[in-house]
Amino acid sequence: QVHLVESGGGLVQAGGSLRLSCAASGSIFSTNDMGWYRQAPGKQRELVAFITSGGTTRLADSVKGRFTISRDNAKNTVYLQMNNLKPDDTAVYYCNADLIFWGQGTQVTVSS
């Protein structure tokens, strides 16, 4: 069982930045493939960014050039650096491990 706790969400103006963190426990973190997903009201949950245990990353087209995913295996933490935020980025952001385990989510609200 992997336990995930997200933090770093909040309210920011368009053009601003936030960094989300996801702390993992209960597994050998370095072996986990990690992802960030988001769900806006009335919409399906979608993949934002993904990083494999080997460090390969993938970003959704809508966030390329603005968001970066990274991991620190020594801290059992995965990060999502979000720059140049837009109102369309408003959503609950969820951390995921191995496409199985989910965190509770953290709200990101971008005002115009």
Sine and cosine of phi, psi and omega as CSV:
sin_phi,cos_phi,sin_psi,cos_psi,sin_omega,cos_omega
0.00,0.00,0.79,-0.62,0.03,-1.00
-0.96,-0.28,0.76,-0.64,0.04,-1.00
-0.96,-0.29,0.80,-0.60,-0.07,-1.00
-0.85,-0.53,0.72,-0.70,0.02,-1.00
-0.77,-0.63,0.90,-0.45,0.02,-1.00
-1.00,0.00,0.44,-0.90,0.10,-0.99
-0.43,-0.90,0.24,-0.97,0.09,-1.00
0.97,-0.25,-0.08,1.00,0.02,-1.00
-0.95,0.31,0.13,-0.99,0.02,-1.00
0.29,-0.96,-0.23,-0.97,0.00,-1.00
-0.97,-0.24,0.76,-0.65,-0.02,-1.00
-0.59,-0.81,0.47,-0.88,0.06,-1.00
-0.98,0.18,0.42,-0.91,0.07,-1.00
-0.81,0.59,0.69,-0.73,-0.06,-1.00
1.00,-0.05,-0.18,0.98,-0.01,-1.00
-0.99,0.11,-0.07,-1.00,-0.07,-1.00
-0.74,-0.67,0.48,-0.88,0.15,-0.99
-0.60,-0.80,0.44,-0.90,0.15,-0.99
-0.83,-0.55,0.87,-0.50,0.07,-1.00
-1.00,-0.03,0.58,-0.82,0.07,-1.00
-0.83,-0.56,0.52,-0.85,0.07,-1.00
-0.70,-0.71,0.93,-0.38,0.02,-1.00
-1.00,-0.09,0.77,-0.64,-0.06,-1.00
-0.93,-0.37,0.54,-0.84,0.10,-1.00
-0.56,-0.83,0.34,-0.94,0.07,-1.00
1.00,-0.03,0.15,0.99,0.00,-1.00
-0.48,-0.88,0.13,-0.99,0.17,-0.98
-1.00,0.08,1.00,-0.08,-0.21,-0.98
-0.81,0.59,-0.61,0.79,-0.08,-1.00
-0.89,0.46,-0.28,0.96,0.00,-1.00
-1.00,-0.09,-0.13,0.99,-0.05,-1.00
-1.00,0.07,0.69,-0.73,0.24,-0.97
-1.00,0.10,0.77,-0.64,-0.13,-0.99
-0.88,-0.47,0.55,-0.83,0.02,-1.00
-0.61,-0.79,0.40,-0.92,0.17,-0.99
-0.91,-0.41,0.76,-0.65,0.05,-1.00
-0.82,-0.57,0.28,-0.96,0.07,-1.00
-0.61,-0.79,0.44,-0.90,0.03,-1.00
-0.65,-0.76,0.89,-0.45,0.06,-1.00
-1.00,-0.02,0.38,-0.93,-0.01,-1.00
-0.83,0.56,0.78,-0.63,0.04,-1.00
0.98,0.21,0.09,1.00,-0.02,-1.00
-0.85,-0.52,0.32,-0.95,0.04,-1.00
-0.98,0.22,0.42,-0.91,0.08,-1.00
-0.92,0.39,0.68,-0.73,-0.03,-1.00
-0.75,-0.66,0.47,-0.88,0.04,-1.00
-0.96,0.29,0.73,-0.68,0.07,-1.00
-0.97,-0.23,-0.77,0.64,-0.07,-1.00
-0.40,-0.91,0.47,-0.88,-0.08,-1.00
-0.61,-0.79,0.64,-0.77,0.08,-1.00
-0.68,-0.73,0.78,-0.62,-0.02,-1.00
-0.99,0.16,0.15,-0.99,0.04,-1.00
-0.88,0.48,-0.45,0.89,0.00,-1.00
-1.00,0.04,-0.05,1.00,0.06,-1.00
0.99,-0.13,0.03,1.00,0.06,-1.00
-0.95,0.31,0.71,-0.71,-0.07,-1.00
-0.89,-0.46,0.41,-0.91,0.09,-1.00
-0.59,-0.81,0.69,-0.72,0.00,-1.00
-0.84,-0.54,0.57,-0.82,0.13,-0.99
-0.90,0.44,0.55,-0.84,-0.03,-1.00
-0.84,0.54,-0.55,0.84,-0.07,-1.00
-0.94,0.35,-0.26,0.97,-0.04,-1.00
-0.87,-0.49,-0.04,1.00,0.01,-1.00
-0.86,0.51,0.69,-0.73,-0.03,-1.00
1.00,0.07,-0.18,0.98,-0.01,-1.00
-0.86,-0.51,-0.59,0.81,-0.05,-1.00
-0.94,-0.33,0.49,-0.87,0.08,-1.00
-0.69,-0.72,0.72,-0.70,0.09,-1.00
-0.96,-0.29,0.64,-0.77,0.03,-1.00
-0.51,-0.86,0.21,-0.98,0.01,-1.00
-0.63,-0.78,0.50,-0.87,0.10,-0.99
-0.82,-0.57,0.99,-0.17,-0.07,-1.00
-0.91,0.41,-0.47,0.88,0.02,-1.00
-0.93,0.37,-0.43,0.90,0.00,-1.00
-0.96,-0.27,0.05,1.00,-0.02,-1.00
0.80,0.60,0.67,0.74,-0.12,-0.99
-0.71,-0.71,0.64,-0.77,0.14,-0.99
-0.89,-0.45,0.59,-0.81,-0.08,-1.00
-0.86,-0.51,0.44,-0.90,0.17,-0.99
-0.76,-0.65,0.96,-0.28,0.07,-1.00
-1.00,0.04,0.85,-0.53,-0.07,-1.00
-0.88,-0.48,0.90,-0.43,0.00,-1.00
-0.91,-0.42,0.32,-0.95,0.02,-1.00
0.75,0.67,0.79,0.62,-0.06,-1.00
-0.91,0.41,0.55,-0.84,-0.01,-1.00
-0.86,-0.52,0.40,-0.92,0.05,-1.00
-0.82,0.58,-0.54,0.84,0.02,-1.00
-0.92,0.39,-0.21,0.98,0.06,-1.00
-0.99,0.14,-0.10,0.99,0.01,-1.00
-0.88,0.48,0.82,-0.57,-0.05,-1.00
-0.03,-1.00,0.16,-0.99,0.25,-0.97
-1.00,0.03,0.79,-0.62,-0.04,-1.00
-0.97,-0.23,0.76,-0.65,-0.06,-1.00
-0.88,-0.48,0.63,-0.78,0.12,-0.99
-1.00,-0.07,0.59,-0.81,-0.03,-1.00
-0.69,-0.72,0.58,-0.81,0.07,-1.00
-0.85,-0.53,0.83,-0.56,0.11,-0.99
0.84,0.54,0.44,0.90,0.01,-1.00
0.89,0.46,0.29,0.96,-0.07,-1.00
-0.84,-0.54,-0.77,0.64,-0.15,-0.99
-0.98,-0.17,0.62,-0.78,-0.06,-1.00
-0.81,-0.59,0.55,-0.84,0.19,-0.98
-0.99,0.10,-0.03,-1.00,-0.06,-1.00
-0.99,0.11,-0.25,0.97,0.03,-1.00
1.00,-0.09,0.45,-0.89,0.07,-1.00
-0.68,-0.73,0.70,-0.72,-0.09,-1.00
-0.99,0.14,0.74,-0.67,0.14,-0.99
-0.87,-0.49,0.84,-0.55,0.03,-1.00
-0.83,-0.56,0.82,-0.57,-0.01,-1.00
-0.92,-0.40,0.88,-0.48,-0.01,-1.00
-1.00,-0.05,0.53,-0.85,-0.02,-1.00
-1.00,0.00,0.00,0.00,0.00,0.00
